[in-house]
Amino acid sequence: MAATYRLSLWRRGVNALVRVLLGWGLGPRHTYLLTVRGRKTGRLYSTPVTLVEQRGQRWLVAPYGEVAWVRNARATRQVTLSRGGQSKTVAIVELRPEEAAPILKQYLTQVPITRPFFDVTPESPLDAFATEAPRHPVFFLVASWP
């Protein structure tokens, strides 16, 4: 059974540290600060995310399920990604489960810290990832990142 994500005080602290590092352009290569406008408040909210990058294309994965940034991104259909003083607002398109399956598999292989939140493993077949996909939305980034 997959773990349930809780934004604990410890996680808030780690996210704050990662935000600072990303502002300086440091941190894991595919990690960015995602900023999205709240669908109800209109306020800007930010959280670190790790993208899947392949052949010049990028995908945004929600490893912790349908959290607030996912609901806000669905409502606005765009996100801003920042790192090292550069930022870009990009349109997003949510993938269907069968499209999301190979991206989720690649994500789980690249970002092992999120594995407890999945009911599959990197060795699981693609059908299992398609079944898992509704619990972990995947968005295609329409514009390319420089």
C-alpha positions in Angstrom: 0.0 0.0 0.0 1.4 3.4 -1.0 2.2 6.0 1.6 0.1 9.1 2.0 1.8 12.4 1.5 1.8 14.8 4.5 3.4 18.2 4.3 5.1 18.0 7.7 7.2 20.6 9.4 10.3 18.6 8.3 9.2 18.6 4.6 8.4 22.4 4.8 12.0 22.9 6.0 13.5 20.8 3.3 11.4 22.6 0.6 12.5 26.0 1.9 16.1 24.9 1.7 15.6 23.6 -1.9 13.9 26.8 -2.9 17.0 28.8 -1.8 19.4 26.4 -3.6 17.3 26.6 -6.8 17.3 30.4 -6.6 21.1 30.1 -6.7 21.0 27.6 -9.6 22.1 24.7 -7.4 20.5 21.4 -6.7 19.6 18.3 -8.7 19.8 18.9 -12.5 16.1 18.4 -13.4 14.7 20.1 -10.3 12.9 23.5 -10.6 10.8 25.7 -8.5 7.2 25.4 -9.8 5.0 28.5 -9.2 1.3 28.4 -9.9 -1.6 30.8 -9.2 -4.1 29.6 -6.7 -7.5 28.8 -8.3 -9.5 30.4 -5.5 -7.2 32.9 -3.9 -5.2 34.1 -6.9 -2.1 34.0 -4.8 1.2 32.5 -6.1 2.3 29.3 -4.6 5.7 27.6 -5.1 7.1 24.2 -4.6 10.2 22.3 -5.8 9.5 19.7 -8.6 11.6 17.3 -10.6 10.9 17.1 -14.3 11.3 14.1 -16.6 13.3 15.2 -19.6 13.7 13.2 -22.8 14.7 14.2 -26.3 14.1 17.9 -25.7 10.6 17.3 -24.2 9.6 17.7 -20.6 7.0 16.3 -18.3 5.8 17.4 -14.8 4.9 14.5 -12.5 2.8 14.7 -9.3 4.4 11.9 -7.2 2.3 12.8 -4.2 -1.0 12.6 -6.0 -3.6 15.3 -6.4 -2.1 17.9 -4.1 -2.9 21.7 -4.2 -0.4 22.6 -7.0 -2.0 19.9 -9.2 -5.5 21.3 -8.8 -4.2 24.8 -9.3 -2.2 23.8 -12.4 -5.3 22.1 -13.9 -7.4 25.2 -13.3 -4.8 27.6 -14.9 -3.3 25.2 -17.5 0.1 26.8 -17.0 2.9 26.9 -14.6 6.1 28.9 -14.1 9.4 27.0 -13.7 12.4 28.8 -12.2 16.0 28.0 -11.5 19.1 30.2 -11.0 17.4 33.5 -11.8 15.7 32.2 -15.0 12.0 31.5 -15.2 9.6 30.6 -17.9 5.8 30.2 -17.9 4.7 27.2 -19.9 1.4 25.8 -20.9 0.7 22.3 -19.7 -1.5 19.4 -21.0 -2.5 16.5 -18.7 -1.8 13.1 -20.2 -4.1 10.1 -20.3 -3.1 7.1 -18.2 -1.7 5.1 -21.1 0.4 8.2 -22.2 1.5 8.8 -18.6 2.7 5.2 -17.9 6.2 5.3 -19.5 6.8 8.8 -18.0 5.8 7.6 -14.6 8.1 4.6 -15.0 11.0 6.8 -15.9 10.3 9.2 -13.1 10.2 6.4 -10.5 13.6 5.2 -11.8 15.1 8.7 -11.6 13.6 9.9 -8.4 13.8 7.0 -5.9 12.8 9.2 -2.9 9.2 9.2 -4.1 8.9 5.4 -4.4 7.0 4.9 -1.1 4.1 6.9 -2.6 3.6 4.4 -5.5 2.1 0.9 -5.5 4.5 0.0 -8.4 8.2 -0.4 -8.6 10.6 0.6 -11.5 10.5 -3.1 -12.6 6.7 -3.2 -12.9 5.2 -3.6 -16.4 3.8 -0.5 -18.2 0.2 -1.8 -17.6 0.7 -1.4 -13.8 1.9 2.2 -14.4 -1.2 2.9 -16.5 -3.3 1.6 -13.6 -1.3 3.8 -11.2 -1.5 6.9 -13.4 -4.8 8.3 -12.2 -3.3 8.7 -8.7 -0.2 10.5 -10.0 -1.1 13.1 -12.7 1.5 13.8 -15.4 1.6 17.0 -17.4 3.4 17.6 -20.7 5.1 21.0 -20.9 4.0 22.4 -24.2 6.8 25.0 -24.5 10.5 23.9 -24.4 12.8 25.1 -21.7 16.1 26.7 -22.8 
